[in-house]
Amino acid sequence: MAHPPASLPPPNPAADYLALTHRRRLYSGILLSCFVLLLVSAFNVAESRNAGGFLAGLPRVLDFPAGLLAETWERLDRMPGNLLNYFPSLVETLNIAAVSTLTGGLCGIVLALLSTRGLARWPRLVPLWRRLMDVLRALPEIVVALVLIFLLGGGPVPAMIAIALHSAGALGKLFSEVAENADLKPVEGLASVGAGWLQRMWLGVLPQIAPNLLSYALLRFEINIRASAILGFVGAGGIGYDLRNTMTWGQGRFDQAAAIFILLFVAIVAVDQLSARYRNKIAHVEH
């Protein structure tokens, strides 16, 4: 005689939800524990290879700011002269960033149009242009600048080339994403009347994406100002080179280092505010 099938227990949504929540918490706890273990082990490895000892140097971390402020306060009367003295170096840094952004932006536009599907002049070469942009973005500016300084000597030219190459890769990637969203109807209309590729890009694509291109270029200009100041530490000219010299000499020139810090801070904040204002205007015009 066949036994009747056992009846299934009634569903319990509350119990199922609690069980699911418990599993999620368990998995999250395991992942967090693994992350903490990796973080601790990585810190131990870094600390063992740190010649000075990170933990041993923590009590002295405020020594430099304290000495900088104390010496600056003692020689506060020299601050206007120091600001005027290093202002030309700041202008040089801004020039490096501006020329690098302009050059990298123009190269980025060309790379973007060549690597955008549906707009590319040679569709089969799209992967080649994309990999080229990947390589340009992957190369740190400081590495390229060091190689160029070895070949060309110190000065602003190696910094400009290094930043322009990196900007071309970064802006080319951003520009290509913008170009992919462009309306192809004007391009098709121009093609139907016999316009060449350059004419289609110049008249059909660039007017559509110009506001976004300018917005990204302004944002990149802010980044390049910081990069040009950093490259000065490796001998690439600009105000970063002067800052390295003043910090190398140590006490006795801390007031000059403070003046350079003030110039950099004011310049970066001013450019950031102006750039943000123009980007907002571009966004409002676009909408």
Secondary structure, 3 states (H helix, E strand, C coil): CCCCCCCCCCCCHHHHHHHHHHHHHHHHHHHHHHHHHHHHHHHHHHHHHCCCCHHHHHHHCCHHHHHHHHHHHHCHHHHHHHHHHHHHHHHHHHHHHHHHHHHHHHHHHHHHHHCCCCCCCCHHHHHHHHHHHHHHHHCCHHHHHHHHHHHHCCCHHHHHHHHHHHHHHHHHHHHHHHHHCCCCHHHHHHHHCCCCHHHHHHHHHHHHHHHHHHHHHHHHHHHHHHHHHHHHHHCCCCHHHHHHHHHHHCCCCHHHHHHHHHHHHHHHHHHHHHHHHHHHHHHHHHC
